[in-house]
Amino acid sequence: MLEMRPACERCTADLPADAPGAFICSFECTFCAECADALDERCPNCGGELLDRPTRLGEAPPQKPAAGRRH
């Protein structure tokens, strides 16, 4: 299960789990669309490809909430 981090690691923009516009690498580093574009869709931490993060729609199981901590 993905860790749905709540903010862009570069600019700290809010990235709610139920909204589009977040990009992640295979290590789940998380960036907003503007920062992902500025980074040429490459993670500055690991060099991996940044891809669209899926949105979490509907009721998520209570034991699996979106991440609350910001990086």
Phi and psi in degrees as GROMACS dihedral restraints (atoms count N, CA, C in turn):
[ dihedral_restraints ]
;  ai    aj    ak    al  type     phi  dphi    fc
    3     4     5     6     1   -70.9    20    10
    4     5     6     7     1   142.9    20    10
    6     7     8     9     1   -83.4    20    10
    7     8     9    10     1   112.0    20    10
    9    10    11    12     1   -86.1    20    10
   10    11    12    13     1    82.5    20    10
   12    13    14    15     1   -66.2    20    10
   13    14    15    16     1   139.7    20    10
   15    16    17    18     1   -85.6    20    10
   16    17    18    19     1    -0.3    20    10
   18    19    20    21     1  -150.7    20    10
   19    20    21    22     1   155.1    20    10
   21    22    23    24     1   -68.4    20    10
   22    23    24    25     1   134.3    20    10
   24    25    26    27     1   -73.1    20    10
   25    26    27    28     1   -15.0    20    10
   27    28    29    30     1   -98.3    20    10
   28    29    30    31     1   -46.1    20    10
   30    31    32    33     1  -117.1    20    10
   31    32    33    34     1    -2.5    20    10
   33    34    35    36     1    65.9    20    10
   34    35    36    37     1    18.5    20    10
   36    37    38    39     1   -61.7    20    10
   37    38    39    40     1   142.9    20    10
   39    40    41    42     1   -66.0    20    10
   40    41    42    43     1   136.7    20    10
   42    43    44    45     1  -133.3    20    10
   43    44    45    46     1    79.4    20    10
   45    46    47    48     1   -59.5    20    10
   46    47    48    49     1   146.3    20    10
   48    49    50    51     1   -63.2    20    10
   49    50    51    52     1   -26.1    20    10
   51    52    53    54     1   -97.3    20    10
   52    53    54    55     1    14.2    20    10
   54    55    56    57     1  -123.5    20    10
   55    56    57    58     1   145.4    20    10
   57    58    59    60     1   -73.4    20    10
   58    59    60    61     1   172.3    20    10
   60    61    62    63     1   109.0    20    10
   61    62    63    64     1     2.1    20    10
   63    64    65    66     1  -102.8    20    10
   64    65    66    67     1   146.5    20    10
   66    67    68    69     1  -125.3    20    10
   67    68    69    70     1   141.6    20    10
   69    70    71    72     1  -134.5    20    10
   70    71    72    73     1   157.6    20    10
   72    73    74    75     1  -103.1    20    10
   73    74    75    76     1  -175.5    20    10
   75    76    77    78     1   -69.4    20    10
   76    77    78    79     1   -15.6    20    10
   78    79    80    81     1   -95.5    20    10
   79    80    81    82     1     5.8    20    10
   81    82    83    84     1    70.6    20    10
   82    83    84    85     1    18.7    20    10
   84    85    86    87     1   -60.2    20    10
   85    86    87    88     1   139.9    20    10
   87    88    89    90     1  -125.0    20    10
   88    89    90    91     1   132.6    20    10
   90    91    92    93     1  -139.0    20    10
   91    92    93    94     1   151.8    20    10
   93    94    95    96     1   -75.6    20    10
   94    95    96    97     1   168.7    20    10
   96    97    98    99     1   -61.6    20    10
   97    98    99   100     1   -41.4    20    10
   99   100   101   102     1   -63.5    20    10
  100   101   102   103     1   -43.4    20    10
  102   103   104   105     1   -70.8    20    10
  103   104   105   106     1   -39.8    20    10
  105   106   107   108     1   -58.9    20    10
  106   107   108   109     1   -41.0    20    10
  108   109   110   111     1   -65.6    20    10
  109   110   111   112     1   -43.9    20    10
  111   112   113   114     1   -63.8    20    10
  112   113   114   115     1   -29.0    20    10
  114   115   116   117     1   -89.0    20    10
  115   116   117   118     1     6.7    20    10
  117   118   119   120     1    57.3    20    10
  118   119   120   121     1    37.9    20    10
  120   121   122   123     1    56.1    20    10
  121   122   123   124     1    34.2    20    10
  123   124   125   126     1  -124.1    20    10
  124   125   126   127     1   130.8    20    10
  126   127   128   129     1   -69.0    20    10
  127   128   129   130     1   127.3    20    10
  129   130   131   132     1   -73.3    20    10
  130   131   132   133     1   -15.1    20    10
  132   133   134   135     1   -83.7    20    10
  133   134   135   136     1   -43.3    20    10
  135   136   137   138     1  -124.7    20    10
  136   137   138   139     1    -8.7    20    10
  138   139   140   141     1    81.7    20    10
  139   140   141   142     1     2.4    20    10
  141   142   143   144     1   -74.8    20    10
  142   143   144   145     1   165.8    20    10
  144   145   146   147     1   -73.9    20    10
  145   146   147   148     1   136.7    20    10
  147   148   149   150     1   -94.2    20    10
  148   149   150   151     1   125.6    20    10
  150   151   152   153     1  -124.1    20    10
  151   152   153   154     1   160.0    20    10
  153   154   155   156     1   -55.5    20    10
  154   155   156   157     1   130.4    20    10
  156   157   158   159     1   -83.4    20    10
  157   158   159   160     1   134.6    20    10
  159   160   161   162     1   -65.8    20    10
  160   161   162   163     1   153.7    20    10
  162   163   164   165     1   -90.3    20    10
  163   164   165   166     1   152.7    20    10
  165   166   167   168     1  -102.5    20    10
  166   167   168   169     1    98.5    20    10
  168   169   170   171     1  -101.5    20    10
  169   170   171   172     1   155.8    20    10
  171   172   173   174     1    76.8    20    10
  172   173   174   175     1  -164.3    20    10
  174   175   176   177     1   -86.9    20    10
  175   176   177   178     1   115.0    20    10
  177   178   179   180     1   -81.3    20    10
  178   179   180   181     1   148.0    20    10
  180   181   182   183     1   -57.1    20    10
  181   182   183   184     1   137.2    20    10
  183   184   185   186     1   -59.0    20    10
  184   185   186   187     1   -27.8    20    10
  186   187   188   189     1   -79.7    20    10
  187   188   189   190     1    -3.6    20    10
  189   190   191   192     1  -128.2    20    10
  190   191   192   193     1    58.4    20    10
  192   193   194   195     1   -72.3    20    10
  193   194   195   196     1   163.5    20    10
  195   196   197   198     1   -64.3    20    10
  196   197   198   199     1   153.9    20    10
  198   199   200   201     1   -62.6    20    10
  199   200   201   202     1   144.8    20    10
  201   202   203   204     1  -106.0    20    10
  202   203   204   205     1   -19.3    20    10
  204   205   206   207     1   -84.5    20    10
  205   206   207   208     1   146.3    20    10
  207   208   209   210     1  -104.7    20    10
  208   209   210   211     1   142.5    20    10
